Amino acid sequence: MGQGTPLTESDQVGRTGMSEGPNPEALSRVVAEHLGPLLYALEVCATAMDNAQRREDSNYYRALARLLADAGGTEKRPETEG
């Protein structure tokens, strides 16, 4: 599958330890290690929503991707003149 450290039992959703809520450290580590693929998947979802004429859903996925990118420190690309 993708790059990065394999998930451990404590990282996986649906384990008995999840009854207390998400583990912020594990969640942060997983997101940091897999940020690129997560952002790509969110854009794929947003594009699918655009194609299905579901603009509000598309906006949601793109806004979520922006939040993750900003939190992850992904630099914005400079705009080029075309």
Order of alpha helices (4+ residues) and beta strands (2+ residues): alpha-alpha-alpha
